[in-house]
Amino acid sequence: MELKDKYEIVFSLNAEDELSHILNMLDILYDKEVSTRLYNEINRYLEYLNFFPEMFGWSKYTFHGKSLRKIPVKGYVILYLVDHQNKIVNIIGVFSELEDIDSKF
């Protein structure tokens, strides 16, 4: 694929806060190495989305009437929406699989 086909990854403010909170909690509960490994794993998946935004399956959630895709990552779920017209992958949320995600949608 050419660089012109690359999608931009954009985090919503909520998703950014959620990820930051998760990484901070891992720092507190475990250590910096644990949070760094999760952060690196998430970034690896996000790099795939730059060129293959539909790589991951559908979730049961919607955002403003549009179906969200999900990335499962080591006990966490990243929900995102693809905007093909503007070549943007919008990260809508980052959640622990133990959370009640249904209550947030």
C-alpha positions as CSV (number, residue, x, y, z in Angstrom):
1,M,0.0,0.0,0.0
2,E,1.1,3.5,-0.7
3,L,1.5,6.2,2.0
4,K,-1.5,8.1,0.6
5,D,-3.7,5.1,1.6
6,K,-2.6,5.5,5.2
7,Y,-5.4,6.1,7.7
8,E,-4.9,8.6,10.6
9,I,-5.5,7.3,14.1
10,V,-7.5,9.7,16.3
11,F,-8.3,9.2,20.0
12,S,-11.5,10.7,21.4
13,L,-10.8,12.6,24.7
14,N,-12.6,9.8,26.6
15,A,-10.5,7.1,25.0
16,E,-7.3,9.0,25.7
17,D,-8.3,9.4,29.3
18,E,-9.4,5.8,29.6
19,L,-6.1,4.5,28.3
20,S,-4.1,6.9,30.5
21,H,-6.1,5.7,33.5
22,I,-5.5,2.0,32.7
23,L,-1.7,2.6,32.2
24,N,-1.5,4.6,35.4
25,M,-3.3,1.8,37.4
26,L,-1.0,-0.8,36.0
27,D,2.0,1.3,37.1
28,I,0.6,1.5,40.6
29,L,-0.6,-2.1,40.9
30,Y,2.3,-3.8,39.2
31,D,5.2,-1.8,37.7
32,K,6.2,0.4,34.8
33,E,7.2,-2.7,32.7
34,V,3.7,-4.1,32.7
35,S,2.1,-0.8,31.6
36,T,4.9,-0.3,28.9
37,R,4.2,-3.8,27.5
38,L,0.5,-3.1,27.2
39,Y,1.2,0.3,25.7
40,N,3.5,-1.2,23.1
41,E,1.0,-4.0,22.3
42,I,-1.8,-1.5,21.8
43,N,0.5,0.6,19.5
44,R,1.4,-2.4,17.5
45,Y,-2.3,-3.1,16.8
46,L,-3.0,0.6,16.0
47,E,-0.2,0.5,13.5
48,Y,-2.1,-2.2,11.6
49,L,-5.1,0.0,11.5
50,N,-3.1,2.6,9.5
51,F,-3.3,0.4,6.5
52,F,-5.9,-2.2,7.4
53,P,-8.7,-0.4,9.3
54,E,-11.2,-3.2,8.9
55,M,-8.8,-5.9,10.1
56,F,-10.7,-6.5,13.3
57,G,-14.2,-7.7,13.8
58,W,-17.4,-5.9,14.7
59,S,-18.5,-5.3,18.3
60,K,-22.1,-5.3,19.5
61,Y,-21.8,-1.5,20.2
62,T,-22.8,1.5,18.2
63,F,-21.8,5.1,18.4
64,H,-24.1,7.7,16.9
65,G,-25.9,4.9,15.0
66,K,-22.7,3.5,13.5
67,S,-21.4,0.0,14.3
68,L,-18.0,-0.1,16.1
69,R,-15.2,-2.5,15.6
70,K,-13.2,-4.0,18.4
71,I,-9.6,-4.9,19.1
72,P,-9.1,-7.4,22.0
73,V,-5.7,-6.7,23.7
74,K,-4.5,-8.6,26.8
75,G,-7.7,-8.3,28.8
76,Y,-8.8,-4.9,27.3
77,V,-11.0,-3.9,24.4
78,I,-10.5,-1.0,22.1
79,L,-13.6,0.2,20.3
80,Y,-13.2,2.2,17.1
81,L,-15.0,3.6,14.1
82,V,-13.6,3.8,10.6
83,D,-14.2,7.0,8.5
84,H,-13.3,5.9,5.0
85,Q,-14.2,9.3,3.4
86,N,-11.6,11.1,5.5
87,K,-9.2,8.2,6.1
88,I,-9.5,8.3,9.8
89,V,-9.8,5.6,12.5
90,N,-11.6,7.1,15.5
91,I,-10.7,5.4,18.7
92,I,-14.0,5.7,20.7
93,G,-13.1,3.8,23.9
94,V,-10.5,1.6,25.7
95,F,-12.0,-0.7,28.4
96,S,-11.1,-3.5,30.6
97,E,-12.9,-6.7,29.7
98,L,-14.0,-6.9,33.3
99,E,-15.8,-3.5,33.0
100,D,-19.5,-3.2,32.3
101,I,-19.1,-1.8,28.9
102,D,-22.8,-2.0,28.2
103,S,-23.5,0.7,30.7
104,K,-21.3,3.1,28.7
105,F,-23.2,2.7,25.5
